[in-house]
Amino acid sequence: MSSNASASSQLDDKRFRLILVSGAPRSGTTLLQALLCTSARAHRMTPEHKYLAGIVSAFSASLQRFESHTRFYFESRSTFLELNRRMIENLVIDAWHRVGEPEVLVLKEPALCPSIPDLLELLPRAEATVVYRDPRGIVASRIEVFRRQRPEAPIDNARVEAWARQVVDAYRPVFEQIERLQTRVHVVRYESLATGSAVAPLEAKLGMTFDQSRLWADADVPFNEERDWVTALMRGPISSSSVDRHGSILTTEQATIVTRETKELVPLVDRALNPQG
């Protein structure tokens, strides 16, 4: 995206750091957000910013189709970029005010993941932490949610394949550009986060200190209203009990489908997690 990102930004006048938390749905973004919000520099844990996600999704889609569609409604590409930059900056600044003007603003939304490259170019001061989970674990979690929502509905191979492709669609755009975004995108493996081994490296990367005794403390999140999506691990200590649990949920055929449909992510993930390799 060729942008006017160097233009004067409203965020330049605000003394806070913006960290976006994202990843495929059911990848562990809630746990990552909860951990970041234990920092004394951050703020109470808040719900996903669905409105921001909708605006950013529309922006990315319109940017991709600028020459064929969007250009007819804007004076120029730079005009389009500037309008969206200021609109998104206003949303971010309003969120910062709403949570008490912390030193670090943590905004979590899984739906932002494929748009992170566009969003970071639009907001030069923003960073992103992306949690990556074994796709088999993601699809297994999707199956659990689906069973709670529709206990009588069958889960056929086509549905499993669709969930697997959604994992690819979420991660591929950001991982394909990881070299360019490397200093501003921090990739965390869920399995390492769940065992606790990723905490110290993440503290070093972000320059923050986390207090795990405050995990989920003061969380302003409607867990009770979204019971189908809530697991027993939410509001509890960091636990590895969900790691490799997909073996008890997925059939052999389902696991094979997920592995086949997400195999293109393997080299991209390796590059994202091992930038020096």
C-alpha positions as CSV (number, residue, x, y, z in Angstrom):
1,M,0.0,0.0,0.0
2,S,1.5,3.3,-1.1
3,S,0.4,5.7,1.6
4,N,0.7,9.1,3.1
5,A,1.5,7.5,6.4
6,S,4.2,10.1,7.0
7,A,1.5,12.9,7.0
8,S,0.7,14.6,10.3
9,S,-1.0,12.2,12.6
10,Q,-3.5,12.9,15.4
11,L,-1.8,10.1,17.3
12,D,1.5,12.1,17.3
13,D,-0.1,14.5,19.8
14,K,-1.1,11.7,22.1
15,R,1.3,10.1,24.6
16,F,0.3,6.5,24.4
17,R,1.3,3.3,22.7
18,L,-1.1,1.3,20.6
19,I,-0.8,-2.5,20.6
20,L,-3.3,-4.5,18.6
21,V,-4.0,-8.1,19.6
22,S,-5.1,-10.4,16.9
23,G,-5.0,-13.9,15.4
24,A,-7.5,-16.4,13.9
25,P,-10.7,-16.8,15.9
26,R,-10.2,-19.4,18.7
27,S,-6.4,-19.0,18.5
28,G,-5.9,-17.6,22.1
29,T,-6.3,-13.9,21.5
30,T,-8.4,-13.5,24.6
31,L,-5.6,-15.0,26.8
32,L,-3.0,-12.8,25.1
33,Q,-5.0,-9.7,25.7
34,A,-5.7,-10.6,29.3
35,L,-1.9,-11.0,29.8
36,L,-1.0,-7.7,28.3
37,C,-3.7,-6.0,30.4
38,T,-2.0,-7.2,33.6
39,S,0.7,-4.6,32.9
40,A,0.6,-1.5,35.2
41,R,1.1,0.5,32.0
42,A,-2.1,-0.8,30.3
43,H,-5.7,-0.8,31.4
44,R,-8.6,-3.0,32.4
45,M,-9.4,-5.7,29.8
46,T,-12.2,-4.6,27.4
47,P,-14.3,-6.4,24.8
48,E,-13.3,-6.9,21.2
49,H,-13.6,-3.7,19.2
50,K,-16.1,-5.0,16.6
51,Y,-16.8,-1.5,15.2
52,L,-13.2,-0.8,14.5
53,A,-12.9,-4.3,12.8
54,G,-15.8,-3.4,10.5
55,I,-14.3,-0.1,9.5
56,V,-10.9,-1.6,8.9
57,S,-12.3,-4.5,6.9
58,A,-14.2,-2.1,4.6
59,F,-11.1,0.0,4.2
60,S,-8.9,-3.0,3.2
61,A,-11.5,-4.4,0.8
62,S,-11.9,-0.9,-0.8
63,L,-8.2,-0.4,-1.0
64,Q,-7.8,-3.7,-2.9
65,R,-10.4,-2.7,-5.4
66,F,-9.3,1.0,-5.6
67,E,-8.6,1.1,-9.3
68,S,-11.7,-0.9,-10.4
69,H,-14.3,0.5,-7.9
70,T,-13.2,2.9,-5.1
71,R,-11.5,5.5,-7.2
72,F,-14.8,6.7,-8.7
73,Y,-15.8,8.1,-5.3
74,F,-12.6,9.8,-4.2
75,E,-10.6,12.6,-5.7
76,S,-7.4,10.5,-5.4
77,R,-5.9,7.5,-3.6
78,S,-4.2,9.7,-1.1
79,T,-7.5,11.4,-0.4
80,F,-9.1,8.0,0.3
81,L,-6.1,7.0,2.6
82,E,-6.2,10.2,4.5
83,L,-10.0,10.0,5.2
84,N,-9.7,6.5,6.5
85,R,-6.5,7.2,8.5
86,R,-8.2,10.1,10.3
87,M,-11.4,8.1,10.9
88,I,-9.5,5.2,12.4
89,E,-7.3,7.4,14.5
90,N,-10.4,9.1,15.9
91,L,-11.8,5.6,16.9
92,V,-8.5,4.7,18.6
93,I,-8.2,8.0,20.4
94,D,-11.8,7.8,21.6
95,A,-11.1,4.2,22.9
96,W,-8.0,5.6,24.7
97,H,-10.1,8.2,26.5
98,R,-12.8,5.7,27.4
99,V,-10.4,3.3,29.2
100,G,-8.7,6.1,31.2
101,E,-5.9,7.3,29.0
102,P,-3.3,4.6,29.8
103,E,0.3,4.6,28.7
104,V,-0.4,1.5,26.6
105,L,-3.7,1.0,24.8
106,V,-4.5,-2.7,24.1
107,L,-7.2,-3.3,21.5
108,K,-8.1,-6.9,20.7
109,E,-10.0,-8.1,17.7
110,P,-9.4,-11.4,15.8
111,A,-11.1,-10.1,12.7
112,L,-8.4,-7.5,12.2
113,C,-5.7,-10.2,11.5
114,P,-5.8,-10.2,7.7
115,S,-5.9,-6.4,7.6
116,I,-2.9,-5.8,9.9
117,P,-0.5,-4.9,7.1
118,D,-2.8,-2.2,5.8
119,L,-3.6,-1.0,9.3
120,L,0.0,-0.7,10.4
121,E,0.9,1.3,7.3
122,L,-2.1,3.6,7.9
123,L,-1.1,4.0,11.6
124,P,2.8,4.2,11.7
125,R,3.0,4.2,15.5
126,A,0.9,1.1,16.0
127,E,2.2,-2.4,16.8
128,A,0.5,-5.8,16.7
129,T,0.9,-9.0,18.7
130,V,-0.4,-12.0,16.7
131,V,-1.0,-15.3,18.4
132,Y,-0.6,-18.3,16.2
133,R,-2.1,-21.7,17.2
134,D,-1.8,-25.1,15.6
135,P,-4.7,-25.1,13.1
136,R,-5.9,-28.4,14.4
137,G,-6.4,-26.8,17.8
138,I,-8.3,-23.9,16.3
139,V,-10.6,-26.1,14.4
140,A,-11.1,-28.4,17.4
141,S,-12.1,-25.3,19.4
142,R,-14.5,-24.2,16.6
143,I,-16.1,-27.7,16.8
144,E,-16.6,-27.3,20.5
145,V,-18.3,-23.9,20.1
146,F,-20.5,-25.3,17.2
147,R,-21.6,-28.2,19.4
148,R,-22.7,-25.9,22.2
149,Q,-24.6,-23.7,19.7
150,R,-26.1,-26.5,17.6
151,P,-25.8,-29.8,19.5
152,E,-28.0,-31.7,17.0
153,A,-26.3,-30.4,13.8
154,P,-23.8,-32.7,12.1
155,I,-20.2,-31.6,11.4
156,D,-19.3,-32.7,7.9
157,N,-16.0,-32.5,6.2
158,A,-17.0,-29.5,4.2
159,R,-17.5,-27.5,7.4
160,V,-14.1,-28.6,8.7
161,E,-12.5,-27.7,5.5
162,A,-14.1,-24.2,5.5
163,W,-12.9,-23.6,9.1
164,A,-9.4,-24.6,8.1
165,R,-9.4,-22.3,5.1
166,Q,-10.5,-19.5,7.4
167,V,-7.4,-20.0,9.4
168,V,-5.3,-19.6,6.3
169,D,-7.2,-16.5,5.3
170,A,-6.6,-14.9,8.7
171,Y,-2.9,-15.5,8.9
172,R,-1.6,-15.5,5.3
173,P,-1.8,-11.7,4.6
174,V,0.3,-10.8,7.7
175,F,2.7,-13.7,7.5
176,E,3.4,-13.1,3.8
177,Q,4.7,-9.6,4.7
178,I,6.4,-10.5,8.0
179,E,9.8,-9.3,6.9
180,R,8.6,-5.8,6.2
181,L,6.5,-5.7,9.4
182,Q,8.9,-7.5,11.6
183,T,9.8,-4.7,14.0
184,R,6.1,-3.9,14.5
185,V,4.5,-7.4,14.5
186,H,5.2,-9.8,17.4
187,V,4.2,-13.3,16.7
188,V,3.5,-15.6,19.7
189,R,2.8,-19.3,19.5
190,Y,-0.3,-20.2,21.6
191,E,1.2,-23.4,22.8
192,S,4.1,-21.5,24.3
193,L,1.8,-18.9,25.7
194,A,-0.4,-21.6,27.4
195,T,2.6,-23.2,29.0
196,G,3.9,-19.9,30.2
197,S,7.2,-20.2,28.3
198,A,6.4,-17.2,26.0
199,V,5.7,-14.7,28.8
200,A,9.3,-13.7,29.5
201,P,10.3,-13.3,25.8
202,L,7.1,-11.3,25.2
203,E,8.0,-9.0,28.1
204,A,11.4,-8.5,26.6
205,K,10.0,-7.8,23.1
206,L,7.4,-5.3,24.3
207,G,9.4,-3.8,27.1
208,M,6.5,-4.5,29.5
209,T,6.1,-6.4,32.7
210,F,3.1,-8.7,33.3
211,D,1.6,-9.6,36.6
212,Q,0.0,-13.1,36.2
213,S,-1.6,-12.8,39.6
214,R,-3.8,-10.1,38.0
215,L,-4.9,-12.2,35.0
216,W,-8.5,-11.5,34.3
217,A,-8.7,-8.9,37.1
218,D,-11.0,-6.0,36.5
219,A,-12.0,-7.5,33.1
220,D,-14.8,-5.5,31.6
221,V,-15.8,-8.3,29.3
222,P,-19.3,-9.9,29.0
223,F,-18.2,-13.5,29.6
224,N,-21.7,-14.4,30.8
225,E,-23.4,-13.1,27.7
226,E,-21.2,-15.1,25.3
227,R,-21.2,-18.5,27.1
228,D,-20.9,-20.5,23.9
229,W,-17.6,-18.9,23.2
230,V,-16.2,-19.0,26.8
231,T,-14.0,-21.8,28.0
232,A,-13.2,-23.0,31.5
233,L,-9.7,-21.6,31.0
234,M,-11.0,-18.0,30.8
235,R,-10.8,-16.2,34.2
236,G,-8.4,-18.9,35.5
237,P,-4.6,-19.0,35.6
238,I,-2.5,-19.7,32.5
239,S,-2.9,-23.4,31.8
240,S,-1.5,-25.9,29.2
241,S,-4.5,-28.1,29.5
242,S,-5.7,-27.1,26.0
243,V,-2.4,-27.8,24.3
244,D,-2.6,-30.8,21.9
245,R,-6.2,-31.5,23.1
246,H,-7.3,-31.6,19.5
247,G,-6.5,-35.3,19.4
248,S,-9.5,-36.0,21.6
249,I,-11.8,-33.8,19.5
250,L,-10.9,-34.3,15.9
251,T,-11.3,-37.5,14.1
252,T,-8.3,-38.8,12.1
253,E,-10.0,-37.7,8.9
254,Q,-10.8,-34.3,10.3
255,A,-7.2,-33.8,11.4
256,T,-6.0,-34.8,8.0
257,I,-8.3,-32.3,6.3
258,V,-7.0,-29.5,8.5
259,T,-3.4,-30.3,7.9
260,R,-3.9,-30.5,4.2
261,E,-5.9,-27.3,3.9
262,T,-3.4,-25.3,6.0
263,K,-0.1,-26.7,4.7
264,E,0.7,-23.5,2.9
265,L,1.0,-21.7,6.2
266,V,3.9,-24.0,7.4
267,P,6.8,-22.1,5.7
268,L,5.2,-18.7,6.5
269,V,4.8,-19.5,10.1
270,D,8.3,-20.8,10.4
271,R,9.6,-17.6,8.9
272,A,7.4,-15.5,11.2
273,L,8.5,-17.4,14.4
274,N,12.2,-17.7,13.4
275,P,13.1,-14.5,11.6
276,Q,16.8,-15.2,11.7
277,G,16.4,-18.8,10.4
